């Protein structure tokens, strides 16, 4: 898994998932071929890489500590902390994420 973790920072593959893929490889290829022939490949879910993984990692560590300390963390606090960590990483304003509700939902997962 370490190999994939370096390439796909947010994929977080587990051995169980990879084993399932390998075991059912023929099934997945058939489904892919069926989707391509029907023209429905646009509906496939793709994993998106985080634009600033170092900031998200800092935020994840902060949240873990806050939760361990019993601190209630709101969406607004998460967004504020993300911006503070982006400042620490010298990320320019025009290169920052918008931190939408979608981002917040994905981060909470």
PLY file of the C-alpha trace (Angstrom):
ply
format ascii 1.0
element vertex 109
property float x
property float y
property float z
element edge 108
property int vertex1
property int vertex2
end_header
0.00 0.00 0.00
2.93 2.35 0.63
3.62 2.44 -3.11
0.13 3.76 -3.90
0.08 6.10 -0.89
3.03 8.00 -2.35
1.39 8.35 -5.77
-2.26 8.80 -4.77
-2.18 10.79 -1.55
-5.89 10.62 -0.77
-6.79 7.25 -2.21
-5.90 5.37 0.99
-6.07 1.91 -0.54
-6.53 -1.01 1.81
-5.38 -4.58 1.16
-9.00 -5.79 1.22
-9.95 -3.46 -1.65
-6.97 -4.48 -3.77
-7.61 -8.17 -3.11
-11.23 -7.72 -4.19
-10.14 -5.94 -7.38
-7.67 -8.68 -8.25
-10.13 -11.45 -7.45
-12.87 -9.86 -9.58
-10.69 -8.38 -12.33
-12.61 -10.05 -15.16
-15.88 -8.68 -13.81
-14.51 -5.12 -13.62
-13.12 -5.28 -17.16
-16.50 -6.51 -18.42
-18.33 -3.69 -16.64
-15.87 -1.18 -18.11
-16.36 -2.58 -21.62
-20.15 -2.50 -21.17
-20.01 1.13 -20.03
-17.81 2.12 -22.95
-20.04 0.41 -25.48
-23.12 2.12 -24.01
-21.39 5.52 -23.94
-22.01 5.96 -20.20
-18.37 6.30 -19.10
-19.00 9.94 -18.19
-20.88 8.75 -15.11
-17.92 6.95 -13.58
-16.65 8.25 -10.27
-13.03 9.32 -10.33
-10.72 9.88 -7.39
-9.59 13.47 -7.25
-6.24 14.36 -5.75
-6.19 17.11 -3.16
-4.57 20.26 -4.45
-2.77 20.96 -1.17
-2.27 17.62 0.59
0.21 19.09 3.07
-2.42 21.54 4.34
-5.05 18.82 4.61
-2.58 16.63 6.52
-1.92 19.47 8.98
-5.68 19.93 9.38
-6.22 16.20 9.92
-3.60 16.18 12.67
-5.12 19.25 14.29
-8.62 17.73 14.19
-7.36 14.47 15.74
-5.77 16.42 18.58
-8.84 18.63 19.07
-11.14 15.62 19.19
-8.84 13.82 21.63
-9.01 16.93 23.83
-12.83 16.95 23.62
-13.03 20.16 21.57
-16.16 20.59 19.46
-15.07 21.26 15.87
-17.45 23.04 13.50
-17.28 23.45 9.74
-16.42 27.12 10.16
-13.52 26.26 12.47
-12.23 23.69 9.96
-12.28 26.29 7.20
-10.50 28.86 9.37
-7.83 26.36 10.41
-7.31 25.30 6.78
-6.59 28.94 5.88
-4.17 29.31 8.81
-2.29 26.19 7.72
-2.29 27.45 4.13
-0.67 30.64 5.44
2.01 28.55 7.15
2.66 26.76 3.85
2.84 30.11 1.99
0.03 29.16 -0.40
-1.04 32.19 -2.41
-4.64 33.36 -2.13
-5.41 32.63 -5.78
-4.10 29.05 -5.41
-6.28 28.16 -2.42
-9.32 25.94 -2.38
-12.76 27.53 -2.12
-13.60 25.27 0.85
-17.20 24.76 -0.23
-19.79 22.60 1.50
-18.68 19.80 -0.81
-15.10 20.16 0.38
-16.29 20.17 3.98
-18.37 17.03 3.50
-15.48 15.23 1.79
-13.05 16.29 4.52
-15.36 15.07 7.29
-15.52 11.65 5.64
0 1
1 2
2 3
3 4
4 5
5 6
6 7
7 8
8 9
9 10
10 11
11 12
12 13
13 14
14 15
15 16
16 17
17 18
18 19
19 20
20 21
21 22
22 23
23 24
24 25
25 26
26 27
27 28
28 29
29 30
30 31
31 32
32 33
33 34
34 35
35 36
36 37
37 38
38 39
39 40
40 41
41 42
42 43
43 44
44 45
45 46
46 47
47 48
48 49
49 50
50 51
51 52
52 53
53 54
54 55
55 56
56 57
57 58
58 59
59 60
60 61
61 62
62 63
63 64
64 65
65 66
66 67
67 68
68 69
69 70
70 71
71 72
72 73
73 74
74 75
75 76
76 77
77 78
78 79
79 80
80 81
81 82
82 83
83 84
84 85
85 86
86 87
87 88
88 89
89 90
90 91
91 92
92 93
93 94
94 95
95 96
96 97
97 98
98 99
99 100
100 101
101 102
102 103
103 104
104 105
105 106
106 107
107 108
